[in-house]
Amino acid sequence: MPCVILYTTVIFGVEISLSKEKIDRSEAILRKKRNTKKGLQMRNKILIYLYELPNERVSTIQIAESIGLSYHIVNYHLKSMFDEEVVVKSLIARKSFWKITGYGQQTIKKWLENNNQ
C-alpha cells in the first residue's frame, strides 16, 4: 500500500489537511469557497487538464469527458474558479468555452521565480 504524506496548512484562517500527491496546482485553492479535500481534488484535475492546453478554449463537455467527471461537477467548479478569475469564459453559440488565465493563488516558489527575472 503506497504511503500518502499528509500535511496541514492554514489558508485564510482555515486549517486544511492535504495530500501532497493530490494537489499539484495551487490555483485550486479558492478564497471565497470552502476548500474541502474533495473540491480541491476536483479543481486540481480540471486545472491540470487546462494547463495541458494553455492556448486553447475548451468546452465544459470536453473537460468532463477527458477527466472522467460529470458535466455538473465540472461546471460548478469552473464557475467558482471564474468568480476568482482563475479561468476565463467565452460563449460561442450558447456553449461555454474555458481558458486558463494564469492568475489565482500561487506558491511562494512560483511567485519568486516570476518576480526575480
C-alpha positions in Angstrom: 0.0 0.0 0.0 1.6 3.4 -1.0 2.4 5.8 1.7 0.5 9.1 1.4 2.1 12.1 3.0 -0.4 14.4 4.6 0.4 18.0 5.6 -1.7 20.6 7.3 -1.8 24.2 6.1 -3.7 27.3 7.2 -5.2 29.3 4.3 -7.2 32.4 5.1 -7.6 31.3 8.7 -8.9 27.8 7.8 -6.8 24.7 8.6 -6.8 22.3 5.7 -5.2 18.8 5.6 -4.0 17.9 2.1 -2.2 15.1 0.4 0.9 16.2 -1.3 0.3 13.6 -4.1 -3.1 15.0 -4.9 -2.8 18.8 -5.2 -0.4 20.0 -7.9 -2.0 23.3 -8.8 -2.1 25.9 -6.1 -4.7 27.8 -8.1 -7.2 25.1 -7.0 -7.3 26.9 -3.6 -10.1 29.5 -3.7 -10.6 32.4 -1.3 -14.4 32.6 -1.4 -15.2 28.9 -1.1 -14.7 26.2 1.5 -11.7 24.3 0.3 -12.8 20.8 1.1 -10.4 18.0 0.2 -12.8 16.6 -2.5 -13.3 20.1 -4.0 -9.6 20.7 -4.2 -9.0 17.4 -5.9 -11.7 18.1 -8.5 -10.4 21.7 -9.2 -6.9 20.3 -9.3 -7.9 17.7 -12.1 -9.6 20.5 -14.1 -6.7 22.8 -13.8 -4.1 20.1 -14.8 -6.2 19.4 -17.9 -6.5 23.1 -18.8 -2.7 23.7 -18.3 -2.1 20.9 -20.8 -3.9 23.0 -23.4 -2.9 26.6 -22.4 -3.7 28.4 -25.6 -7.0 26.6 -26.4 -10.5 27.3 -25.4 -12.1 24.0 -24.2 -15.8 23.3 -23.6 -17.2 22.1 -20.4 -18.2 18.8 -22.0 -14.7 18.2 -23.4 -13.2 18.7 -19.9 -15.8 16.5 -18.2 -15.2 13.6 -20.7 -11.4 13.9 -20.6 -11.0 13.8 -16.9 -13.9 11.4 -16.1 -16.1 13.7 -14.0 -19.8 14.6 -14.6 -20.7 17.7 -16.5 -22.4 19.3 -13.5 -19.4 18.9 -11.2 -17.0 20.4 -13.8 -19.4 23.3 -14.5 -19.8 24.1 -10.8 -16.0 24.2 -10.2 -15.4 26.2 -13.4 -17.9 28.8 -12.3 -16.2 29.0 -8.9 -12.8 29.5 -10.5 -14.3 32.0 -12.9 -15.6 34.1 -10.0 -12.0 34.3 -8.7 -10.5 34.9 -12.2 -8.6 31.7 -12.4 -10.3 30.8 -15.7 -11.9 33.0 -18.4 -15.3 32.1 -20.0 -16.4 32.8 -23.6 -19.8 32.0 -25.0 -20.0 30.8 -28.6 -23.4 29.6 -29.8 -24.7 29.1 -26.3 -21.7 26.9 -25.4 -19.3 27.8 -22.7 -15.6 27.6 -23.5 -12.9 28.0 -20.9 -9.3 29.1 -20.9 -6.7 29.4 -18.1 -5.7 33.0 -17.1 -2.6 32.3 -15.1 -3.9 34.3 -12.1 -5.0 32.9 -8.8 -3.3 31.5 -5.7 0.4 30.9 -6.3 3.0 29.1 -4.3 5.8 31.3 -2.9 8.4 29.4 -5.1 6.4 30.2 -8.3 6.0 33.9 -7.3 9.7 34.3 -6.5 10.6 32.7 -9.9 8.4 35.1 -11.8 9.5 38.2 -9.8 13.3 37.6 -9.8 13.6 37.9 -13.6 
